[in-house]
Amino acid sequence: MTIQTTYTNARAHLASLLDEVAQNREVVIIQRRGSEDVAMIAADELSGILETAHLLRSPANAKRLLSALENVRKGLGTPQTIDLLRDEVGLE
């Protein structure tokens, strides 16, 4: 659920809005008169969105990731531990 508020209200209730964003993962849209609206989201949510956008930027990588996701949904593949994956790619 998105919370919409005005700049004046956001300024008056900043602490409680920050708590909603951080604790409940709410998105707050702040409407500004005469200026573009802005959104307030948790920093780790933004980080995840940016990482996802980066991974999907390459059409080949996006196709590979979406194919892997579809395989998981179909129950295909074999689960692996982190240690097995590290060995497979040559990491210690």
C-alpha positions as CSV (number, residue, x, y, z in Angstrom):
1,M,0.0,0.0,0.0
2,T,1.3,3.4,-0.9
3,I,1.0,6.4,1.4
4,Q,0.4,9.7,-0.3
5,T,1.0,12.9,1.5
6,T,1.8,16.5,1.0
7,Y,5.2,18.1,1.6
8,T,3.8,20.1,4.5
9,N,2.3,17.0,6.1
10,A,5.5,14.9,5.5
11,R,7.6,17.6,7.1
12,A,5.2,17.7,10.2
13,H,5.2,13.9,10.5
14,L,8.6,12.9,9.2
15,A,9.5,10.6,12.1
16,S,6.4,8.5,11.8
17,L,6.6,8.4,8.0
18,L,10.2,7.2,8.3
19,D,9.1,4.5,10.7
20,E,6.4,3.3,8.3
21,V,8.9,3.1,5.5
22,A,11.6,1.3,7.5
23,Q,9.4,-1.0,9.6
24,N,6.5,-1.8,7.3
25,R,8.1,-1.4,3.9
26,E,5.6,1.2,2.9
27,V,6.3,3.6,0.0
28,V,5.5,7.2,0.7
29,I,4.8,9.5,-2.2
30,I,5.3,13.2,-1.3
31,Q,3.3,15.6,-3.4
32,R,5.0,18.9,-4.0
33,R,3.1,21.9,-5.3
34,G,4.6,23.1,-8.5
35,S,7.3,20.4,-8.5
36,E,7.6,16.7,-9.3
37,D,6.4,14.3,-6.7
38,V,9.1,12.2,-4.9
39,A,9.0,8.8,-3.3
40,M,10.5,7.6,0.0
41,I,11.5,4.0,0.2
42,A,13.7,1.9,2.5
43,A,17.4,2.0,1.5
44,D,17.7,-1.8,1.2
45,E,14.5,-1.8,-1.0
46,L,16.1,0.7,-3.3
47,S,19.3,-1.3,-3.4
48,G,17.4,-4.4,-4.4
49,I,15.5,-2.6,-7.1
50,L,18.8,-1.2,-8.5
51,E,20.5,-4.6,-8.4
52,T,17.5,-6.2,-10.2
53,A,17.6,-3.5,-12.9
54,H,21.3,-4.0,-13.3
55,L,20.9,-7.8,-13.7
56,L,18.0,-7.5,-16.2
57,R,19.8,-4.8,-18.3
58,S,21.5,-7.3,-20.5
59,P,18.9,-9.2,-22.6
60,A,20.9,-12.4,-22.5
61,N,21.2,-12.2,-18.7
62,A,17.5,-11.4,-18.3
63,K,16.6,-14.4,-20.5
64,R,18.9,-16.7,-18.4
65,L,17.5,-15.4,-15.1
66,L,13.9,-15.6,-16.2
67,S,14.5,-19.1,-17.5
68,A,16.0,-20.2,-14.2
69,L,13.0,-18.7,-12.4
70,E,10.6,-20.6,-14.6
71,N,12.5,-23.8,-14.0
72,V,12.2,-23.3,-10.2
73,R,8.5,-22.7,-10.5
74,K,8.1,-25.9,-12.4
75,G,10.1,-27.8,-9.8
76,L,13.0,-28.6,-12.2
77,G,16.6,-28.7,-11.1
78,T,18.4,-29.9,-8.0
79,P,19.0,-27.7,-5.0
80,Q,22.6,-27.1,-4.2
81,T,24.4,-25.9,-1.1
82,I,26.6,-22.8,-1.1
83,D,29.7,-24.9,-0.7
84,L,28.8,-27.0,-3.8
85,L,28.2,-23.8,-5.8
86,R,31.5,-22.4,-4.7
87,D,33.3,-25.5,-5.7
88,E,31.5,-25.5,-9.1
89,V,32.6,-22.0,-9.9
90,G,36.1,-22.3,-8.4
91,L,35.7,-20.1,-5.4
92,E,37.2,-20.9,-2.0
